[in-house]
């Protein structure tokens, strides 16, 4: 089983390849201007590093958010196009779930800064199954709701690794039964974009 995964949901992007249960290549990127102009060159590079050809990939996976709305769309569009062209399945993995895979405790509370005083939060178990739904709420309210001693707290702000590697791992855990036709993939925004919020508030 060979999985190519990418994350373009923030200005710190990454790519990874897992083959037969191990990470064989990874690449980190940084761009404050987005990744649309970099992504396919980066895919060629990570394939070269892993000594894998595009046709060998069994599944294309991407971080599906929450994160930058434009970044989420760029990543999903890239893997959907590659999967469609290669007649292969695809997987969209929640950033929160990907982060939960880094934990060691039976229950893992994951948080990502959502700005404006809010956080994206969810709780997953050791099998990476959602226990408490993904929500967006003020940090203080999150602490009251999820800040329990039985939860291992995993925050994106403390993570310095390759998120694409975690995305690839989650896709591997799901296996072919959890992969989808690329046309079925959708973004996991958790909340509406700023543009939608401002439009509604201004009505």
Secondary structure, 3 states (H helix, E strand, C coil): CEEEEEECCCCEEEEEEEECCEEEEEEEEECCCCCCCCHHHHHHHHHHHHCCCHHHCCEEEEECCCCCHHHHHHHHHHHHHHHHHHCCEEEEECHHHHHHCCCCCCEEEEEEEEECCEEEEEEEECCCCEEEEEEEEEHHHHHHHHCCCCCEEEEHHHCCCCHHHHHHHHHHHHCHHHCECHHHCCCCCCCCCHHHHHHHHCC
